[in-house]
Amino acid sequence: MTIQRREFLSVLGGGVAVGLAGCTGADDSDGPEISGETLTLTTTTSTYDTGLLDELNAPFEDRYGVTVDAVAQGTGAALRTARDGDSDVVMVHARSLEDEFMEEGYGVNRRDLMFNDFVIVGESDDPADVEGEDDAAAAFEAIAEAEATFVSRGDESGTHTKELEIWDETGLTVEEFGEWYLDGGGGMGETLNTANLDGGYTLVDRGTFLDMRDEIDLELLVEGPVEGGSEMLMNPYGIVAVNPAVHDNVNYDLAMAYIGYITSLEGQEIIEEYRSNDEQLFFAEALSEDPNFRQYLPEGWERSSDD
């Protein structure tokens, strides 16, 4: 079933406020002053390369008189940077890796943020005949059987993590693949360009593909759930503050102000309305009439009987 746009609550009076007591900058004498400070955000390349972060961060910087230093990395690298205490907040898209980060105590106050989906793209001649396939694993099996060129991110990013999950579903072993399987080892844009030059397939988040579609000669062959395709290709994004109890150097107050802003009505509206080439790239998910309170916790995480 095609995913529909989320319905937002009405904003009374036409104004939106960030609901964070004590984080209003230099004018709030009772709370921490954050004006003039810098927030280090490590984030997936898809949010950076599509231009979404520029749209999101400018209002936040203007309101609080701060700077957001956005460092674009794959999800795995972004979380490693945060583990080292070199990031204040992370915005990524691999829930299994986010859950590990939380379970190890490095992250706190996780929120669902937005979603789009992954799609499989390739040359129009489609040598593995996967166009229109509604099962991502079946499409991957066909590519492997045809030994058609496939370009992997190979960088522990959220996209690479999803790719490996799909290969695992097929029962095939990546380490045993032949020369047809290429390790791109770069960002999503670089991987798309490699697939374009080498005439190969690749897995890509819908937002980056739509943003780059006019620059490459690749076709969208297998849809994700946004357009009624394989549910396995869902691509949720989360945002997590780095735990100040582990790294006391992190700017926790500013991180929480940012999380409050980006999950507020204003932040979610910016995400929902952002377009590239007249296409919606991301779908806001932090606000819902039927909230999923498990969004804060790793899968299967339960309170101890001693609590």
Disulfide bonds with the S-S distance in Angstrom:
none
